[in-house]
Amino acid sequence: MCAADVDAEVVLMTEEEERDGESFLALKELQVLVQEVRQASVRLDNLFGGDPMLGEVVNAAVNAHFPKVLQELRPALQHSLQDALRDLVAKILASYPTRLLFPED
């Protein structure tokens, strides 16, 4: 899937930790809420044993009705994004003290 012009909300639940005299944030929970996808296209390959005609028909139907398809896929998409972002965000928060991530100036 290729998507553009996406509105999503990422919610981080953190807890403050002290390490080496510095304050760090530890990730406790991460949620991704996909609100709207205005442009997207899907390309599914090797459908129906590789039948190119049936594959093109299914791809055309999925793309023509993408808003409906997205309604069905949204929970799985959000879960996949959460899984992909969780480790990355946790590593960033663990690597930099709060004063550098959120400077007061």
Beta strands, then each sheet from edge to edge (+ up, - down):
strand 1: 2-19
strand 2: 22-41
sheet 1: 1+ 2-
end
